[in-house]
Amino acid sequence: MINQSLLFIVLIVIAAFGLSFFQYYKAVFKKEKAAFLYLILRGLTYSIIGILLLNLSWDQKTTEVQPKELVLAVDNSASIHQLADTTQIKKWVNLFVEDEDLNEKFKITPFQFGEKINSLKNLNFQDQETNLAAVFLEIQQLVSKQELPMVLVSDGNPTFGRDVGLASQSSNFDVFPVVVGDTTAFADSRIDQIDMNSYAFLNNKFPIEAYVSYQGEEEFKTKLQLKENGKILQEKNIDFTANQASKRIQFEVLAESVGVKSYEVFLVPQEGEKQIENNSQEIALEVIDESTKILVLTSFLHPDLSALKKSIESNQQRKVEILHIQNYSGDLEGVNLLILYQPTRDFASVYQQLNQAELPHMVITGTKTDYRFLNNQQNDFKKENSNSTEEYFPSFNSDFSAYQQNDFYVHTFPPLEDKFGSVEIKRQADVLFHQQVQGIETDEPMLFFITQDKPKRAYWLGEQFWRWRAESYLQENKSFENFDNFMNKWVGFLSLNQKKSRLIVEAESFYKTQRNAKIKASLFDQNYELDKNSSLYIRFTNQDKQVNEFPMLFSNSHHEFNLDALEPGDYTYEVFSSKENLSQKGQFKLIAYSAEDQFVNANASLLKSIAKDETLWELNDFEKLKTYLLESQVYQPIQKEKIKLKPLIDWEILFIFLILSLSLEWFFRKYNGLI
């Protein structure tokens, strides 16, 4: 390449001086003064310009040796502190990171992990969770994509995250686990998991499922107890054998009172069992009183009334009382929803009460309804009064949006009966069913809701819907569930008090410590737009009546407070604004729990399953591991050859000579009077 470039330079010089000679040959033959000087300077100028335009270069090759990257991942979770000597681990890590031979062959990239993956800074072994799968999935994104060695210092006990084996297989790491903690298998019984709902309804039974297991060679008989305030509510006998080392036990508990209820699930340990921290767990749930009292007023008996009562009371929290209008005393105390079945003039006093009490209600009409009276008592709709009757089939309105109504197909249901006449809705309404007459769909409503002002109310135009319940029973494999769910949805919608608040708080009835538990809140302005500049505070009162107040931090679209600062116990709280008279109150129970305290030894089987050649290493094997890594031919340094294109002649020098040659030529021509 260099020889070729030199040839080009020679050709450029010859061409340059040839062109210069062509321009000055007359002056040369005439032997004019300084002609040869002009020829040489002009030739140099053309040569430099030609070389600059040709931009001659040559390849400069350099060789660079890059050491293989080696990942060191150290478990910083609290279980390490419990199972191993943390001082010895720190010394081992420092020795590994600072070893000259290892640093000469490898580029060591150290990390520490627990709840999150971080660069190795300060090992304190205080993380309350271990996401072992993230070591492979997240670190893979931070290092080279090549096949790399990873030295994993851990007890192999994950508490959350994806499957560790699958995560390891999907990565490019050859794992060398350094197991810390005792790998001896002790006999141990434990509660692995408890499943239960966060809420239960008053006077209903709710299930508590516990998954328990036993690690040991001998058969073990024990008991699983459910306690409340130290008192044993229920207990189940358990027989563990080699073939049945795990069990699923279920308790059923009656919710007898409203509020947050806390329980302890306790597995009686074997005598002399080393670890008993994992033999008990505290749980809690909130018992809610969703009881709803519905009063049905009627002037005559009808099969629809029985269908109403049976369907609504399929929800055990709802009670229906059917009362003849003549026996109605005017007492609405405790009534959450009023249903008027085919009102007549006898209902005049009831409407006077409704206008004053703002009580949610539904009006069901039919062939015996006095529409002249009904049209005068309300201003939601008007129907022509007629003595003739008509059959109306239901047609579902897919644009209905007041609440979710799915999986209720009414196109095969029998028709309802009502007086003939057109219907005019006077207010904004959500229509669930339209009327279909003789196969023709109309825009006139059959079932619709008025929710723009108080109280919420609904109108169902048609009787004989008891036939719908019977038809649903035949269609749904002899079950009334589908129809009953339909009825309870509109009952729940009407009876639920949905007062829109500008301060919305998201909180649970109970939390577990060390689970990043948070209470969140959002404050809206008068136009119900999020107020990002607001300041919210939260005030806690514990069972000893001690009060603590904290500011809530704004994050993204809400304010939040992390409960890690609180001790386990029962709390009431109040979230309030510093500028406006807005607040929300509630209560919760903070349960002491640490997943890291549940382990009695290192999980050698898990670490072995992800290890290269299924080989485990210990802290005492430092020299053996070091020798293996240094002598391995798989992790040799990578030699890279870099080719850099460099100019054959520095253009800055050429530019200086170009200016110099042009300047000299101009000076001598000026001196000799040629310019």
BAVOLUM-56692 format. One record per residue: x, y, z of N, C-alpha, C, O in turn. Coordinates in steps of 0.2 Angstrom, whole numbers, plus 5000, padded with zeros to 4 digits. Each point is the difference from the previous one (the first is absolute). Layout:
N
XYZXYZXYZXYZ
...
END
This chain:
675
500449945000499650065000500450065000499950054996
500749955008500450065000500450014994500050054997
500249895000500350014993499650034995500250044996
499249945004499550024995499950085001499950044995
500149985012499950075001500650044998499950054997
500749925004500650044998500050004992500250064997
499649894999499950014993499650054998500150044995
499349975009499550054998500350075001499950054996
500549965010500450065001500550024995500050064998
500349894999500550014995499750034994500250044996
499249925002499650024994499750075001500050044995
499849985011499750075001500650054999499950054997
500749935006500550055000500250014992500250064998
499949894999500250004992499450044997500250054996
499249945005499550044997500050075002499950044995
500249975011500050075002500650044997499850064998
500849915002500550044997500050004992500250054997
499449905001499950014992499550054999500150044995
499449975009499550064999500450065001499950054996
500549965009500450065002500550014994500050064998
500349894999500450024994499750024994500250044997
499149935002499650024995499950085000499950034995
500049995011499850075002500650054999499950064998
500749915004500650055000500549984994500650025001
499249944994500649974996500350064996500550004998
499050055000500350064996500550045004500550024997
499349995009500550045005500649965001500650035000
499449905000500649965001500450004994500650015001
499149994993500450004994500350074999500650004997
499150055005500350064999500550025006500350055000
499749915004500550015006499950065004500450045001
498949975000499850065004500249995007500149945002
500050115001500250005007499549975004499450025000
500849945005499649965005499549964997499549985003
500550004990499549954997500049935003499549985002
501150005000500149935003499750005007499749965003
500450105001499750015006499249995000499749975004
500050074991499350005000499749934998499549985002
500949984993499849944998500049955006499649965001
501050045004500049965005499450015005499749965003
500250114999499550025005499349984997499649975004
500350044990499349984997500049925000499449985001
501149994997500049925001499849985007499649955000
500850085005499849985006499350015002499749965004
500050104994499350015002499649954997499549975003
500650014990499549954997500149945003499549965001
501150025001500149935003499750005007499649955002
500450105002499750005007499250004999499749965003
500050084992499349994999499849934997499549985002
500949994994499849944998500149955005499549955001
501050055003500049955006499450015005499749955002
500150124999499450015004499449974998499649975003
500350044990499449974997500049935000499549975000
501150004999500049924999499949975007499849955001
500350095005499949985007500349935001499749955002
500950044997500449945000500049985008500150045004
499849894997500049985007500349935000500149974995
500050015011500249935001499749975007499850035004
500249904996499749975005500549985006500549974999
499250065007500549995006499649945004499550015003
500849944998499849945004500250005007500650015001
498949985004500250005007499749945003499449984998
500949985006499749945004499950025007500450035004
498949954998499850025007499749935003499749974997
500550025009499849945004499550025005500150045004
499349944995499450015005499949945004499949954998
500150075009499949945004499349985000499550044999
500349905003499349975000499750035006500350015005
499150014994499650035006499849945005499849954997
500250075009499849955005499650035005500150065003
499349924998499450035004500149975007500049935001
500050115004500049985007499350025003499950065000
499749905002499350025003500049975007500049945001
499950115003500049985008499350015003499750064999
500049895004499450015003500050045006500449995005
499250074995500050045006499450005004499850055004
499849894996499450005003500149985008500649985002
498950035002500049995007500149925002500349995005
499549974991500149935001500849985001500249955003
500250084993500749995000500350025007500449965003
499350095000500250025007499849955005500449995005
499149984994499749955004500449934999500049965005
500250024989500249934999500850005000500349945001
500050124998500849994999500350065003499750045003
501049954997500450055003500250064995500349994995
499350065006500150064995500750035000500250024995
500149985010500750035000500449964996500450024996
499649915004500449964996499850014992500450004996
499050015003499750014993500350074998500350004994
499750055010500350064997500749994999500350034995
500149945009500749994999500149964993500550024996
499149935003500149964994499850044994500450004995
499150045005499950054994500550054999500250004994
500150035011500650044999500649974997500350034996
499849915007500649964997499949984993500550014996
498949985002499849984993500150064995500350004995
499450065007500050064996500750024999500150034995
500349975010500750035000500549954998500650025000
499349924998500549954999500350024993499750014995
501050005005500450024994499949964994499950024995
500249915007500049954994499350004997499950004994
499550005010499450014997499950064996499750004994
500550065008499950064997500450004994499850044995
500849935004500450004994499649964995500150024994
499649925007499649964995499350034999499849994994
499950035011499350024999499950075002500450045003
499049994994499850065002499449995005499449984998
500750025008499549995005499550055001500250065002
499249924997499450055001499649975006499649954999
500450095007499749975006499350035001499950064998
499649905004499350025002499849985006500349955003
499250085000499749975006499350004999499750044996
499949915007499349994998499649985006500349985005
499150044995499549985005499350024998499849964995
499950105007499450024997500150024993499650004995
501050045004500250024993500749994999500449975004
499850044990500749994997500450065001499750054997
500949965006500450065001500749984999500249945001
500250114997500749995000500249995007499750025005
500949944996500249985006500350065004500650034998
499149995007500250065004500149995007500650005003
498949985000500049995007499649945002499450015001
500949945001499649945002499850015007500450005004
499050004997499750005007499549945002499950005006
500049964989499549945001499450025003499849975005
499950084993499350025003499450004995499550025002
500649974992499549994995499549955003500249955001
499150074999499549965002499749954995499549975002
500750034992499849964995500649984995500550035000
499449914997500549984995499749984994499649954999
500650094996499849984993500649974996500350044997
499749905004500649964997500050004992500550004997
498949995000499950004993500250064997500350004994
499650065009500350074997500750004999500250044996
500249925008500750005000500249984992500550034998
499149935000500249974993499750054995500350024994
499050005007499750044995500250074999500050024995
500150015011500250075000500750014998500250054997
500349915006500750014999500249994993500450034997
499249925000500149984993500050074996500350004995
499250045007500050064996500550065001500150044996
500349945009500550055002500749984998500550055000
499649894998500749984998500049974993499550014996
501149975002500149974993499549954999499849965004
500050034989499549954998500449934999499749954998
500950055003500449944999499949955006499750025005
500549924994500049955006500550025005500650004999
499150015007500550035005499949955006499549975002
501150035002499949975007499750055005500150065000
499549915005499750035005500249975007499849945000
500550095004500149975007499450035004500050065002
499649895001499450025003500149985008500049945001
500050115003500149995007499350015003499750055001
500049895001499350005003499849945004500449955000
499150065003499749945004499549964995499749955002
500150084993499549974995499350005002499649954998
500250105006499350005003499750064997500050055003
499649954991499750054998499350015004499749955002
500050114998499450015003499550034995499449995002
500850034992499550024995500350004994500750004999
499050014995500350014994499849944996499649955002
500750054992499849944995500449945002500450005004
499549954992500349935001500850014999500250024995
500249965010500750015000500349964994500550024997
499349925003500349954995499950024993500450004996
499050035002499850024994500450074998500350014995
499850035010500350064999500849994999500350034996
499949925007500749984999500249974993500550024997
499049945001500149974994499950054994500349994995
499350065006499950054995500650054999500050044996
500549965009500550055000500649964997500049944998
500650105001500649984997500549995005500650014999
499249985008500549995005500249935001499549955001
501150035001500249945003500150025007500450045002
499249935002499950015007500449965005500049944999
500450095005500449975005499850025007500250055003
499349915000499750025006500549995006500349955000
499850105004500349995006499550005006499750065001
500249895001499449995005500250025007500549985002
499150065001500150035007499449975004499550004998
500749995008499549975005500049925000500449974996
499450015009500049925001499549974995499550014999
500849944998499749964995499749945003499749964996
500450025010499749945003499350015001499750055002
499949894996499350005000499849995007500049945002
499750115001499749985006499249995000499750024995
500149945009499249995000499750065002500150045004
499449984991499750075001499349994997499949984995
499650055009499350014998499950074999500350045004
499349984991499950074999499350014996499749964997
500150115004499550024996500250044994500450055000
499549924994500250024994499650064997500350054998
499149955003499650054997499350005003499749955002
500050114998499350005003499650054995500250054998
499249924999499650034996499350025003499749965003
500150104996499450025003499850074996500450034997
499049985003499750074998500250065004500149995006
499950064991500250065004499350035004500150035005
499449954993499350025003499649945001500049954996
499550065009499549955001499450045002500050055003
499449924996499450035001499749975007500149955002
499650105002499749995006499649945000499549994996
500549965009499649945001500149954994499649955000
500950064996500249954995500649965002500450035004
499749914994500649965001500550024995499850004994
500850005008500650014995500549955001500149985005
500250004989500549955001500750025001500250064998
500249915005500750015001500449934998499949955003
500550064992500449944998500750015002500350054998
500049905005500750005002500449944996499749945000
500850074997500549954997500649995005500350055001
499749895002500549985004500549954998499749964996
500950035006500449954997500549985006500150035005
500249914994500549975005500649984996500049964995
500650055008500649984997500349955006500350035005
499849914993500249955005500049934998499649994995
500749975008500049934998499549965004499749944997
500150085009499549965004499350034999499950054998
499649905003499350025000499950055006500350005005
499350054993499950055005499250025001499750024995
500049985011499350015001500050075004500450015005
499250034993500050075003499350034999499549964998
500450105004499350044999500150064998500550045001
499049984995500050074997499550045003499449985000
500750085004499550035004499950074997500550034997
498949995004499850074998499850035006499549985004
500850084998500050035006499750074999500250044995
499449995010499850075000500250035007499749975005
500750084995500250025007500249955005499950005006
500549954991500349955004499549945001500349955003
499150064996499549945001500049964994499950024994
500149915006499949964995499349994997499649985004
500350054990499349994997499949934997499549975001
501050014995499949934997500749975000500550045000
499549904999500749964999499849944996499549975001
501050014995500049944995500649965002500650035000
499349905000500649965001500349994993499749994995
501050005005500349994994500549945001500450005005
499749964990500449945000500550014994499850004994
500850025007500550004995500449944999500249975005
499950014989500449944999500550014994500050064997
500449895001500550014995499650024993500350034996
499249935003499650014994499550065000499850024995
500150005011499550065000500350055005499950015006
500650034991500450055004499750075000500250055003
499249964993499750065000499249995001499749954997
500050105005499249995001499750074999500350055001
499149954997499650064999499449995005499649955000
500450105005499549995005499550075000500350054999
499149935001499550065000499650015006499749955003
500250115000499650025005499450044997500150034995
499349965008499550054999499850035006499849975005
500250104994499950045006499350054999499950024995
499749985010499450055000500250075002500350015005
499650044990500150075002499450025004499550024998
500749995009499450015004500050085002499550025003
501050024996500050075001500450044995500449974997
499450095002500350054995500750025003500150015006
500350004989500750035001500549964998499949944997
500850085004500649964998500149945005500050025006
500049924992500149945004500749974999500249994994
500250005011500649974999500049935003499749995006
500749974991500049935002500749975000500550034996
499749925007500649975000499949934998499749965003
500750024992500049934998500749975002500550024999
499449935005500649975004500049924999499549975001
501150014996500149934999500549985006500550025001
499249935003500449985006500649964998500049964996
500650075006500749974998500149945003499849985005
500749984992500349945002500450025006500350055001
499749905004500550025006500750004998500349964996
500050105006500750014998500150034993500650004998
498950024999500050034994500550065000499850055004
500649964991500550055001499750074998500150055003
499549954992499750074998499249995000499749964997
500150095008499350005001499650074998499450015000
501150034997499750064997499549994995499550044999
500649914997499649994994499449955002499749984995
500250015011499449965002499450045002499549985002
500550094997499550045001499950064996500650024998
498850005000499950064996499450035002499549975002
500650104999499450045001499650024994500450024995
499049985005499650024994499450055003499950005006
499850034989499550055002499550014994500349994994
499150035007499650024995499450045003500050015006
499750034990499550055002499349974999499849974995
499850035010499349975000499650064999500050055003
499649954991499650064998499249985001499849944999
499950115003499249995001499750034994499950064999
500049904996499750024993499249995001499750004994
500149995012499249985000499650064998500150065001
499449924995499650054996499349985002499849944999
499850115003499349985001499650034995500050064998
499649904998499650024995499250005002499849945002
499850114997499350005002499650004993500150044996
499549915003499650004994499350015002499749975005
500050094992499350025002499549984994500250014994
499349965007499549974995499350015002499950005006
499650004989499350015002499749934999499449995001
500949964996499749934999500649954999500650025000
499249925001500549954999500149984993499650004996
501149985003500149984993500649965000500550005004
499649954991500649955000500750044999500549985003
499450084995500650044999500350025007500750005001
498950015004500350015007500449955002500550015004
499349934995500449945002500649994997500649995003
499450034990500650004996500550055003500649995000
499250075002500450065002500349975007500650015000
499049975004500349985007500549944999500650015003
499349944993500449945000500750024996500549985002
499450064993500650024996500550055005500649995000
499150065003500450055003500349975007500550015001
499149945002500349975006500449944998500349975005
499950024989500549954998500750035003500449965001
499650104999500650035004499850015007499550035002
500949935002499850005007500050065004499850015006
500650044991500050075004499450044998500050065003
499549924993499450044999499449965002499949944999
499750115004499449975003499450044997500050064999
499549914999499450034996499449995005499849945002
499850114999499450005003499450034995500150054998
499449905002499550024995499450025005499849975004
499950094994499550035005499450034995500250034995
499249955007499550034997499950075001500150025006
499750024990500050085000499550025006500150055003
499449914998499550015005500349995007499850035005
500849934996500349995006500650045001500449995005
499850054991500650045000499950065005499550044999
500949975006499950055005500450064999500050055004
500449954991500550064998500749995003500350055000
499849895003500750005003500549974995499949944998
500650105000500549994996500749995003500550004997
499550005010500649995003500449944998499749945001
500950074997500449944999499949974993500449964998
499250074998499849984993500550034995500150065000
500349904996500550024996499750014993500350044996
499249925002499750014993499249985001499849965003
499850084993499350005000499849984993500250034995
499449915005499749984994499350015000499649975004
500150074991499350015000499749964994500250014994
499449945008499749954995499350034997499649995004
500450034990499450024997499650055004499549995003
500850074998499750055005499350034997499950004994
499750015011499350034999500050065004500550025003
498950014997499950065005500149985007500150055004
499949894998500149985007500750025002500250005006
500350014989500750015001500250085001500550025000
498950025001500250075000500450025006500550044999
499449935007500450025006500749984999500550035002
499649914994500749984999500450044996500650025002
499150014993500350054996500250065003500550034999
499149995006500250065004500649995004500450045001
499649905002500649985004500750004995500550025002
499449954992500549994996500350074998500750014999
498950045000500350064998500350045005500550044999
499449945008500350035005500749965003500550035001
499449904998500549965003500649984995500549985002
499450044991500549984995500249935001500649995000
498949975000500249925000500049974994499550014996
501049965002500049964993499549955000499849975005
499950034989499449964999499949984993500350034995
499349915004499849984993499349995000499649985005
500150044989499350004999499949944994500350014995
499349945007499849954995499350014999499650005004
500350004989499350024998499749934996500449954999
499050065000499649944997499350024998499850064999
499849895000499350014997499650035006499450034998
500849975008499550035005500350075003499850025005
500750014991500350065002499650064998499750004995
500250055010499650064998500550054998500450045003
499749964990500550044997499850085000500450045000
499049975001499850075001500350035007500250055000
499749915005500350015006500850015000500350045002
500049904995500750004999500350064996500550025002
499250004993500250064996500050065004500450044999
499249975006499950065004500550005005500250055003
500049895000500549995006500750014998500450015005
499849984989500750004998500150044993499550004997
501150025002500150044994500649974996500350034996
499849905005500549974996499749974993500450004996
499049985004499749984994499350015000499750015005
500049984989499350004999499749954996500349994994
499249975008499749954995499350014999499650025005
500249974989499350014999499549955004500249955000
499350085002499549965004499549964996499750044996
500349905004499649964996499749945004500349985004
499150004993499749945004500249944996499849945003
500550064991500249944997500749985002500450045002
499749904997500749975002500449984994499749994995
501050005006500449984994500549965003500250005006
500149954990500649965002500650034997500050024994
500549995010500650034998500649955001500149975006
500350024989500649955001500650055001500050064998
500549915006500650045002500550004994500149954997
500250115002500650014996500650035003499950065002
500649904999500650035004500350064996500149994994
500150065010500350064998500849995001500250005006
500249994988500749995001500350065002500650005002
499150064998500450065002499850025007500250055003
499549905001499950025007500650005004500549964999
499650095005500750015003499950025008500550015003
498949995000500050015007500349955004500350025005
499749924993500449955004500149944995499750004994
500849955008500149954995499549955000499849975006
499950014989499549954999500149954995499950024994
500449935007500349954995499649935001499749995005
500349974990499849935000499350005002499849955004
499850094994499350005001499650004994499850064998
500049894999499750004993499350005001499749945002
499950114996499350005001499649994993499450015000
500949984995499749994993499549945000499650004995
500549955009499649955000499550005006499649955000
500450105004499550015005499350014998499950044995
499649945009499350024998499950075001500450045004
499049994994499950075000499750025007499849965004
500350114997499750025006499350044998500050024994
499649995011499450034998499950075004500250015005
499550044991499950065003499550044996499849974995
500050085007499450044997500350034993500650025000
499049984995500250024994500150085000499650035003
500950004993500150075000500850014999500449975002
499750094995500750024999500350035006499650025005
501049984996500450025006500550064998500349994995
499750065009500450064999500450015006499850015005
500949984994500550015005500150085000500250034995
499850005011500150075001500750025003500250064999
500149895003500750015003500549964996499949954997
500750075004500649954998500049945003500049995007
499949954990499949945003500549954996500250004995
500049945009500449954998499549944999499749975004
500250014989499549954999500349934999500549994996
499349965008500349945000499649954995500349974996
499050045004499649964995499550054996499750045003
500349954991499550034996499449954999500049945001
499450094997499449964998500149984993500150034995
499749915004499949974993499349975000499749965004
499950074991499349994999499949964993500150034995
499649915006499949964994500649994995499950014994
500649985009500749994996500350064998500550004997
499250065005500350074997500350035006499750015005
501050014995500350035005499850075000500050044995
499949995011499950075001500550045004500449965003
499550104997500550045005499750015007500350045004
499149944997499750015006500249955005500249944999
499950095008500449965005499549945003499450015001
500949945001499749955005500350015007499649995005
501150014995500350015007500550054999500550004996
499550065008500450055000500250035006499649995005
501050054996500250035006500150075000500250024994
499650025011500150075000500550015006499949995006
500750034992500650015005500350075000500550015004
499250044992500450065000499950045006500450055002
499049945002499950035006499849965006499949944998
500050085008499849955005499250005001499750054999
500149905003500349935001500149964993499650024996
500849935004500049964994499349965000499749985005
500050014989499449974999500049964994500450024995
499149935004500049964994499349994999499550005005
500349984989499349994998500049944995500449994995
499249965007500049934996499250004998499649995004
500350024990499450004997499849934997500149994995
499549985009499849934998500049955006500450005004
499049964996500049955006500149934996500150004994
499849955010500149934998500849984999500149964997
500350085007500749984999500249945004500649975000
498950005004500149945003500149944995500449955001
499350064993500249964994500750004998500249954998
500150115003500750004998500449965004500549964998
499450045009500349965004500049924999500449965000
498950024998499949934998500449984994500349954999
499750104996500349994994500849995001500349964997
499950085007500850005001500149945004500649974998
499050005006500149945003500149944995500449965001
499250044994500049954995500650014995500349954998
499950115001500650014995500649995004500549984997
499650035009500649995004500149945004500250005005
499649944992500149945003499750005007500349985005
499050044995499750005007500350045005500149975006
500150094993500350045004499750074999499950034995
499950015011499750065000500650065000499950065000
500749915000500650055002500050064995500150055002
499849934991500150064996499550055001500250065000
499249925001499450055001500150045006500050065001
500249905005500150035006500650055000500050055003
500549944993500650045000499850074996500250055002
499349944993499850064996499650045005500050065000
499549915004499650045005500550045005499950055002
500649915001500450035005500550054998500250045004
499949964989500450064998499750075000500250045002
499149964996499750065000499850025007500050065002
499949895003499950015007500650045003499950055003
500749924995500650025003500150074997500350055004
499649964990500150074997499650055003500250065001
499249935000499550055003500150015007500050065003
500249895001500150015007500750025002500050025006
500449984990500750025002500050084999499850034996
500550005010500150075000500650024997500649995003
499450034991500650024996500150085000500050034995
500249995011500250075000500750014998500449975002
499650084993500750014997500450055004499850055002
500849925000500450045005500650034996500249974995
500050095007500650034996500649975003500650014997
499449965009500649965003499949935000499549975003
500949994993499949935000500649975003500650014998
499349945006500549965004500049934998499449975000
501250004998500049934999500449975006500650015001
499149955002500349965006499649945001499549994999
500949965004499849935001499850005008500250045004
499549914998499849995007500649975004500050005006
500449974990500649975004500650004995500049994994
500650015009500650004996500549965004500049995006
500549984991500649975003500650044999500150034995
500349975011500650045000500549974995499949944998
500550115000500649984995499749984993500349964996
499150065002499749984994499950074996499550004995
500950055006499950064997499350035000499750024995
500049975011499350025001499950084999500450045003
499149984994499950074999499250025000499649964998
500350105004499350035000500150064995500450045000
499149964995500050044995499450055000499549985002
500650084996499450055000500150044994500550024997
498950015000500050054995499550055001499549995003
500750074996499650065001499850034994500450024996
498950005003499850034994499750075002499850015005
500350034990499750075001499350004998499649955000
500150115000499250015000499849974993499449985000
501050024995499849974994500249934999499949974995
500350005011500249935000500649984995500049954997
500450105003500749994997500549995005500050035005
500549934994500549985005500450065002500250044995
499849985011500450055003500749985002500149975005
500450044990500649985001500450045005500549985003
499350084998500350055005499850005007500250045004
499349914997499750005007500549965005500549974998
499450055008500449965005499549965005499550035002
500749914998499649955005500449985005500649995000
499150005006500349975006499649945002499449994999
500949975005499749945003500249995007500550015002
498949985002500150005008499849935002499549974998
501050005006499949935002499950005008500350045003
499249924999499949995007500049925002499749974997
500850015007500149935001499549985006499750045003
500449904999499549975005500250035007499650005005
501050034996500150045006499950075000500250045004
499449984991499750074999500650054998499950065001
500749924997500550044998499950024993499849964996
500350115003499950034993500650024997500450035003
499749954991500550024996499850034993499549974997
500850095001499750034994500650004995500650025002
499349974991500550004995499750034994499450004998
501150034998499750034993500149944995500449955001
499150054995500049954994500450024994499950064998
500549904999500450024995499649994993499649954999
500550104997499650004993500549964995500550014999
499249944998500349964995499649984994499449975001
500850054994499649994993499350035001500050064999
499549915002499350025000499750005007499450015000
500949985005499749995007500550025005500650004999
499250015007500450005006500049935004499649964999
501050035004500049945003500550005007500450055000
499449905004500450005006500249925001499649965000
501150035001500249935001500049995008500250035004
499549914997499849985007500649975004499949985005
500750024991500649965003500250045007500349975004
499550094997500250045006499649985006500150025005
499449944994499549995005500249935003500249954997
499650045010500149945003499449964999499550024999
500549915001499449965000499550015005500250025006
499249984992499450025005499450024996500050004994
499550025010499450034997500050075000500350045005
499549994989500050074999499450034998499649964996
500250105005499550044997500450064996500550025003
499350004992500350054996499550054997499449995000
500950074999499650054997500550044995500550035001
499249974993500450034994499650074999499450005000
501050065000499750065000500450054996500649994999
499050064999500450064996500250055004499650025005
500950014994500350065004499650064999500050055004
499749964990499650064998499350005000499650055001
500149894998499349994999499749965006500449965002
499050054999499749965005499749934997499449995000
501149974998499949934997500449955004500650015002
499149935000500349955003499749934999499450004999
501049955002499749934999500349965006500650015001
499049955003500249965005500049934999499649984996
500849985007499949935000500449965005500350045004
499849904995500449965005500349944997499749984995
500850005008500449944997500449965005500150035005
500149914994500449975004500749984997500049984994
500550045009500749994997500349935004500150005006
500049954990500249945002500749995000500350014994
500149965011500749995000500149944995499749945002
500750074993500249944996500650014997500250064997
500249895002500750004997500149944996500149945003
499950064991500149944996500649975001500149944999
500450105002500749985001500149965007500549965000
499150045004500049975007499849934999500049965005
499750024989499749935000500549944998499749955000
500950074999500549954998500449975005500250045005
499949904995500449975005500749984997500549985004
499650014990500649984997500150034993499550024997
501149975000500050024993499749954995500049945002
499850084992499649964996500549974995500150034994
500349925008500549984996499849964993500350014995
499149965006499749974994499950054994500149994994
499650075008499950054995500650034997500150004994
500450015010500650034997500449954996500350014995
499649925007500349954996499749994993500349994995
499150035005499649994994500250054994499949994994
500350075009500250054995500850014999500250044996
500249925008500750005000500349974993499749954998
500850085000500449964995500349945002500349995005
499549964991500249935002499749975007500349965003
499250084999499749985006500550005006499949965005
500650094995500550005005499950065005499950054998
500049935008500050065005500750015003500449965001
499750105001500650035003499850035007499550025001
501049985003499950035007500550055001500550014996
499450035009500550065001500749975001500550044999
499649905004500749985001500349974994500649995000
499050014994500349984994500250054995500050004994
500250065010500250064996500649984995499950024994
500649955008500649994996499849954994500350004995
499349955007499849954995499650034994500149994994
499450065008499650034996500450054995499950004994
500650035010500450054996500549964995500050024994
500249925008500449964995499649984994500250004995
499249985007499649974994499850064995500149994994
499850075009499850064995500650024996500050014994
500649995010500650024996500349954995500250024995
499749925006500249954996499549984994500249964996
499250065005499549984995500150034993500250065000
499849904995500150024993499450034997500150034995
499449975009499350034997500050075001499750044996
500649995009500050075002500650034998500350055004
500049944991500750034998499850084998499550014997
501050035004499950074997499950004993500349964996
499450095002499850014993500550054996500150055003
500349934992500550044997499650034994499849974995
500250105005499750034994500550044996500550035003
499549974991500450044995499650064997499549994997
500850075005499750064997500450034995500650005000
499050014994500350034994499850085000499450014999
501150035001499850075000500350034994500650004999
499050044997500250034994500350075002499750045003
501049964995500350075002500350034993500249964996
499850105004500250044994500849994999500450005005
499849994989500749984998500450065002500650005003
499250064996500350065001499550055004499450014998
500950025007499550045005499850064995500450044998
498949975002499750054995500250075003500150054996
500049965011500250065003500750024997500150064998
500449905002500650014997500050024993500350054997
499349914999499950024993499750074999500250034995
499349985009499750074999500550065002499950054997
500549935008500550065001500550014994500150054998
500149894999500550014994499650034994500350034996
499049955004499650034994500050085001500150044995
499849985011500050085001500750034999500050054998
500549915004500750025000500250014992500250054998
499649904998500250004993499650064996500350034996
499049975006499750054997500250075002500050054996
500249965010500250075003500750024996500150054998
500349905002500750014997499950024992500350054998
499349914999499950024993499750074999500250034996
499349985008499750075000500550055001500150064997
500449935008500550055002500550014995500150064998
500149894999500650014995499750034993500350044997
499049945002499750034994499950085001500150044996
499749975010499950075002500750045000500050064998
500549915004500650035001500350024993500350054998
499649904997500250014993499550044996500150004994
499450025009499550054996499649964995499750034996
500249915006499549964996499350005002499549974997
500450065009499350015002499850075001499550025002
END
